[in-house]
Amino acid sequence: MKKFILIIFSILSIDQILKIYIKTHFELGSGIYILPFFRILFVENPGMAYGISFGIGHHGKILLSILRFFLVFLIFTFLYINIKRGSSKYLTVSISLILSGAMGNFFDSALYGLLFDSGTIYNQKYEKWMPYFGISKINYDFFDKKKGKVRGYAPFMEGCVVDMFYFPIIDTYFPPSIPFFGGYHLKFFKPIFNLSDIMISVGAFSLFIFKRKIKNVKIL
């Protein structure tokens, strides 16, 4: 059990260190080039992994955060039962990766609105998510005793996930002379993501690759 806790804690720690560093050192929408096809680009995501939002609004954001909580709880319970049962390491290690990623994004949604003084918020009047200017700071003294409430840019469960990895491997325009596709802007890979998203993807891919080696699975 200890090694699985170590896996989860290590990934979660690296994920949060990266996110907090990016949010406290970069302005929203800014970044740096690492390679021609790899950039660090700071964006905030109110939706799901890889920037998937489905037009999510204020109430949808809260619902998504609650869903994330229950998913983390279910994945943790599933992992705990199968570790105790002695299930295949192909299963338990993969689930540990997925759990660490799910926890990382849940922490952003649940706590970042309280932890930081600025962030992307939903404007009810215009019905859209509004960016902010400047660089965020951490609220070390996050409770306002005079007002009797927690400081921050958003209430509990309404924070946005920090994304930063951007791989525009292909970013080009087709010449206007080309039939049908002339003037079309081709960009691959467009989503911007974080370490949590990577761990969820790696864990899920591992389950698929090693599915024939996974035995002795205990369902909740």
C-alpha positions as CSV (number, residue, x, y, z in Angstrom):
1,M,0.0,0.0,0.0
2,K,2.9,2.4,0.8
3,K,4.3,2.3,-2.7
4,F,1.0,3.2,-4.2
5,I,0.7,6.1,-1.8
6,L,4.2,7.2,-2.8
7,I,3.3,7.0,-6.5
8,I,0.2,9.1,-5.9
9,F,1.8,11.6,-3.6
10,S,4.9,12.1,-5.8
11,I,2.8,12.8,-9.0
12,L,0.3,15.0,-7.1
13,S,3.2,17.0,-5.6
14,I,4.9,17.6,-8.9
15,D,1.6,18.5,-10.5
16,Q,0.7,21.0,-7.9
17,I,4.3,22.5,-7.8
18,L,4.1,23.0,-11.6
19,K,0.7,24.6,-11.5
20,I,1.4,26.9,-8.6
21,Y,4.7,28.0,-10.2
22,I,3.0,28.7,-13.5
23,K,0.1,30.6,-11.9
24,T,2.4,32.8,-9.8
25,H,5.0,33.5,-12.4
26,F,3.1,33.9,-15.7
27,E,0.3,36.1,-16.9
28,L,-2.7,34.4,-18.3
29,G,-2.1,33.6,-22.0
30,S,1.7,34.1,-21.7
31,G,4.4,31.4,-22.0
32,I,7.8,30.4,-23.4
33,Y,9.0,28.3,-26.2
34,I,10.9,25.1,-25.2
35,L,11.0,23.7,-28.8
36,P,9.5,24.9,-32.0
37,F,6.6,22.4,-31.4
38,F,6.5,22.6,-27.6
39,R,5.5,25.6,-25.6
40,I,4.7,26.4,-22.0
41,L,1.5,28.4,-22.4
42,F,-0.6,29.3,-19.3
43,V,-4.3,29.0,-19.6
44,E,-7.1,28.3,-17.1
45,N,-9.7,25.7,-17.8
46,P,-13.1,25.7,-16.2
47,G,-14.0,22.4,-17.8
48,M,-12.6,18.9,-18.1
49,A,-9.3,17.4,-19.1
50,Y,-7.5,18.8,-22.2
51,G,-9.7,21.9,-22.2
52,I,-13.0,20.1,-22.9
53,S,-15.7,22.4,-21.6
54,F,-19.0,21.6,-23.6
55,G,-20.0,25.3,-23.1
56,I,-19.9,24.9,-19.3
57,G,-21.4,27.7,-17.3
58,H,-21.5,28.6,-13.6
59,H,-23.8,25.9,-12.4
60,G,-22.2,23.4,-14.7
61,K,-18.8,24.2,-13.2
62,I,-20.0,23.5,-9.7
63,L,-21.6,20.2,-10.9
64,L,-18.4,19.2,-12.6
65,S,-16.4,19.9,-9.4
66,I,-18.9,17.7,-7.4
67,L,-18.6,15.0,-10.0
68,R,-14.8,15.1,-9.8
69,F,-15.1,14.6,-6.0
70,F,-17.2,11.5,-6.4
71,L,-15.0,10.1,-9.2
72,V,-11.9,10.6,-7.0
73,F,-13.8,8.8,-4.1
74,L,-14.9,5.9,-6.3
75,I,-11.5,5.5,-7.9
76,F,-9.8,5.5,-4.5
77,T,-12.2,2.9,-3.1
78,F,-11.7,0.7,-6.2
79,L,-7.9,1.0,-5.9
80,Y,-7.9,0.3,-2.1
81,I,-10.1,-2.8,-2.5
82,N,-7.9,-4.2,-5.3
83,I,-4.7,-3.5,-3.5
84,K,-6.0,-5.4,-0.4
85,R,-7.1,-8.2,-2.7
86,G,-3.7,-8.5,-4.3
87,S,-4.9,-7.7,-7.8
88,S,-2.5,-7.4,-10.7
89,K,0.1,-4.6,-10.6
90,Y,-0.9,-3.8,-14.1
91,L,-4.3,-2.8,-12.7
92,T,-3.3,-1.1,-9.5
93,V,-0.4,0.9,-10.9
94,S,-2.6,2.1,-13.8
95,I,-5.4,3.1,-11.4
96,S,-2.9,4.9,-9.2
97,L,-1.9,7.1,-12.1
98,I,-5.5,7.8,-13.0
99,L,-6.3,8.6,-9.3
100,S,-3.3,11.0,-9.0
101,G,-4.4,12.9,-12.1
102,A,-8.1,13.0,-11.0
103,M,-7.0,14.3,-7.6
104,G,-4.7,17.0,-9.1
105,N,-7.5,18.5,-11.2
106,F,-10.0,18.2,-8.4
107,F,-7.7,20.2,-6.1
108,D,-7.6,23.0,-8.7
109,S,-11.3,23.1,-9.0
110,A,-12.0,22.9,-5.2
111,L,-9.2,25.0,-3.8
112,Y,-7.6,27.4,-6.3
113,G,-10.5,29.9,-6.1
114,L,-9.6,30.2,-2.4
115,L,-5.9,29.9,-2.6
116,F,-5.2,32.6,-5.2
117,D,-6.2,36.3,-5.3
118,S,-7.1,36.3,-9.0
119,G,-8.3,33.8,-11.6
120,T,-10.8,33.2,-14.4
121,I,-14.3,33.7,-13.2
122,Y,-17.8,33.3,-14.7
123,N,-19.7,36.5,-15.5
124,Q,-23.4,36.0,-15.0
125,K,-24.3,39.1,-17.0
126,Y,-22.4,38.2,-20.1
127,E,-22.7,34.4,-19.6
128,K,-19.0,33.8,-20.3
129,W,-15.8,33.1,-18.5
130,M,-13.8,36.3,-18.0
131,P,-9.9,36.3,-17.9
132,Y,-7.9,38.5,-15.6
133,F,-4.8,40.6,-15.9
134,G,-1.5,40.5,-14.0
135,I,0.1,37.7,-12.1
136,S,-1.7,35.8,-9.3
137,K,-0.5,35.7,-5.7
138,I,-1.1,33.1,-3.1
139,N,-3.5,34.1,-0.2
140,Y,-1.4,33.0,2.7
141,D,-3.8,34.7,5.0
142,F,-6.9,33.5,3.2
143,F,-9.5,34.2,5.9
144,D,-10.8,37.7,6.3
145,K,-11.7,38.0,10.0
146,K,-13.3,41.4,9.5
147,K,-15.7,40.2,6.8
148,G,-15.9,36.7,8.2
149,K,-15.3,35.0,4.9
150,V,-12.5,33.4,2.9
151,R,-10.5,35.6,0.5
152,G,-10.0,34.5,-3.0
153,Y,-11.2,34.9,-6.6
154,A,-13.9,32.3,-6.3
155,P,-15.8,30.2,-3.7
156,F,-15.0,26.6,-2.8
157,M,-15.5,24.2,-5.8
158,E,-15.5,27.1,-8.3
159,G,-11.8,27.4,-9.1
160,C,-10.3,26.8,-12.6
161,V,-7.7,24.2,-13.5
162,V,-4.3,25.4,-14.5
163,D,-3.0,24.0,-17.9
164,M,0.4,24.7,-19.4
165,F,1.7,22.1,-21.9
166,Y,1.1,23.0,-25.6
167,F,2.3,20.9,-28.5
168,P,1.4,22.6,-31.8
169,I,3.3,19.9,-33.8
170,I,1.6,21.1,-37.0
171,D,0.6,24.7,-37.4
172,T,0.2,25.8,-41.0
173,Y,-2.1,27.3,-43.6
174,F,-2.9,25.7,-46.9
175,P,-2.2,28.0,-49.9
176,P,-5.3,29.6,-51.4
177,S,-4.5,27.9,-54.7
178,I,-5.3,24.4,-53.2
179,P,-8.8,23.3,-54.1
180,F,-11.3,22.9,-51.2
181,F,-8.7,23.3,-48.5
182,G,-7.2,26.7,-49.6
183,G,-6.8,29.1,-46.8
184,Y,-7.6,26.5,-44.2
185,H,-5.6,26.7,-40.9
186,L,-4.4,23.3,-39.8
187,K,-3.2,23.0,-36.2
188,F,-2.3,19.7,-34.5
189,F,-2.2,19.2,-31.4
190,K,-4.5,22.1,-30.2
191,P,-5.5,21.2,-26.6
192,I,-3.4,22.6,-23.8
193,F,-3.1,20.3,-20.8
194,N,-1.3,19.6,-17.5
195,L,0.5,16.7,-15.8
196,S,-2.7,15.4,-14.3
197,D,-4.2,15.0,-17.8
198,I,-1.1,13.1,-18.8
199,M,-1.3,10.8,-15.9
200,I,-5.0,10.1,-16.5
201,S,-4.2,9.3,-20.2
202,V,-1.2,7.1,-19.4
203,G,-3.2,5.2,-16.8
204,A,-6.1,4.6,-19.1
205,F,-3.8,3.6,-22.0
206,S,-2.0,1.2,-19.7
207,L,-5.3,-0.5,-18.8
208,F,-6.1,-0.9,-22.5
209,I,-2.6,-2.2,-23.4
210,F,-2.4,-4.7,-20.5
211,K,-6.0,-5.7,-20.2
212,R,-5.3,-9.3,-20.9
213,K,-2.8,-9.5,-18.1
214,I,-5.2,-7.9,-15.6
215,K,-6.8,-10.6,-13.5
216,N,-8.4,-11.0,-10.1
217,V,-10.3,-7.7,-10.3
218,K,-12.7,-6.7,-7.5
219,I,-15.5,-4.4,-8.5
220,L,-16.9,-2.0,-5.8
